[in-house]
Amino acid sequence: MRHSKFLLTLALIMIAGIMNGQAKKEPKKWYSTSGGELIFSWADAVKDGADATVITRFSPVFNLQYQLHYDMSSHFGFVTGLAIRNVGFIYDLPYEESTRYKARAYTLGIPVSLKLGEMYGMHLFGGYEFEVPFNFKTKKFVNEDKVEKITDWFSPRTPGFYNAVFVGIQGPTGIQLKFKYYLTNFFEKGYTQADGTKPYAGFDANVFYFSLSFQLLNGTKLYYRGE
């Protein structure tokens, strides 16, 4: 609830800035932006038919993105680029008392999206992102003590890639409020350990998140400069 109020407050501040009226700029054709992302994530998670209790996960680092824009008009554009993202979720299973799990993956993503509105003002955007997980980590806690930690590069515990869709809104200062949903299961359900067990069999977990993105640079210049 506190995170929701925080996001709502920032969204209202962004909209208020728009209402104050920033000077409009003529759109360019091709240009790039770069910045970061603050992620608040959860998951639709069910293990062996039981709903997992999911706790809000905040990941401010390291979420970096480079975006390549093409503005076809002052009100319509296209975006692609590259992003490195720290995404995951925290969960408790109802049949394991005093036990908590934390799982995350660093991914390299390629987004493809459309934007509609004022290209240098408030506009909506939405699209699809293809992500490749390249570093996986999971931790297990019992009575708040860490009892297990697994870290893997290009881990067989995750699928080879994730598919995700997203929608959002951007203000003239480069702040974006975004919602994203992963269509691909977070874990590789067919993964088999050395002892023959499959820890993620029967585990359906689709991560989703709200985030605040900051477009800090436009090319090599600050994205937003006050009048």
C-alpha angles and dihedrals in degrees: 000000000000091000091050091053090048092052092045092051093051091047090053091049090051092050091046089055089052091050090054086065123239120209111270119240129206112253120247124216108235119012139142135229132187137189146117142283135224110209131203106186141184135161143224094237131177124168119192090338095310122113113239119224105239123204124203112266119204116200115178095164142091101004112133129166138187115194129195113203133196115189110201091184138349088275106035133052149155129231135194133151142119133295138185110206139183106213133165146105144247120229147170124209116222094225095052110071120211090004127126132180130203119194130177142161132200109223138190109219139192112200126197116191147152126225128205128191133037106353091210094030135044113330141160124236138184141164150116133298130201112205133187115203110221104168125036129189133177130177132192122206127191116190086349092301117120108239101166138026127179124185124179138173112222087354123204085217089078131052117262090252142000129228117211140171127206145182131190152147129245130201128211093262092062097256113140129195109201140179119202133183126193112221091191122078111256095227130048100246093199095055111129124201125218090264091057096253123130107217095186100043108125091015114127112183124164113181122216132176150180116223144181113221126195121206097204102167133040101198101313096332132082111276093227127031120179119239 
